[in-house]
């Protein structure tokens, strides 16, 4: 998962995207990557940055969640799914 700290970034930001065809990143399983997440954190972010990485990793491990993101009709639906899934214990 691409992530970095950025000078002048006021707060942690994440970008979620998807590709219907997938992109060949030479993944270990040989499959094209269809879901993408990138995190951008303020320079001084410490624990917040690491916690975000853990949270995104936890979410993306769930096959049902990944399938729902891929099937979502639009960006707003993808965002709602993300918020709902992240709120689960």
N, C-alpha and C positions, 0 to 999 in steps of 0.2 A: 504494500500500500504506500503510494508516494506520500511523503509528509515532510514538512520543513518549517523552520521558524523564519519569520519575515520582519525586518525592521519596519516600524511604524504601523504594523497590523494592530488594530485596537482590541480585537478579541479573536478567539478561535473560530475558524470558518472551515466548512467542509463542502466538497463538491461531489455530487452523485451523478453518475451518467450510465447510459447503457447503449449497446450496439446490437441491433437485431442479427447482424451477420457475425459479429465477434471480430476480435483483433488477435492476430497471432503474436503473442508475446513469448512463444516457446515455453509455455507452462509445463510443469512436471507431468501433468496428465495428458499433454499433447492436444488439449482442446483449446479452441479460441476463447478469449476472455470477452464476456458479454456485459459484465457489471464493473464499474470503476468507482473508486472512492479516493479522493485526495484530501489531505488535511493541511491547513495552513494555520500556524500558531504565532502569537506575539513572541518577540525575541526572548522575553523573560518568563515565558510559560514553562513551567516545570511539570508538576504533577498533573495539571489540567491537560497538557498535551499527551502525556502517557495514558491518562484515564480515557481520553477520547480514542486513542488507538485500541485500547482494550475493548471499549464499548463497540466500536465498529467491527472489530474482529469477531466478537461474540455474536453480533447480529448476522454477519455474513456466513457464519458457520452453519446456520439453520437453512437447510435445503428448501423448506416450505416458504421461508421468507424470500429467498433468492428467486424462487419460481413466481411468487406474487409480484415482486418488483418487475420481473421480465414480462409479466402478463398485464401490468397496470396500463390503462389506456392513455395516461398522460402524466406530465410532471407533477401536477397537483396530487394525483392519486399516489404516485411514488412517495411524495413527501408525507402524505397522511399515513401510509404504510410504515414508513420509517419512524414517525413519531409514536404511532401505536405500538409497534414492536419494541421500541426502546423503553416504553413505559412498563412493559411486562417484567415481572420479577425474574 
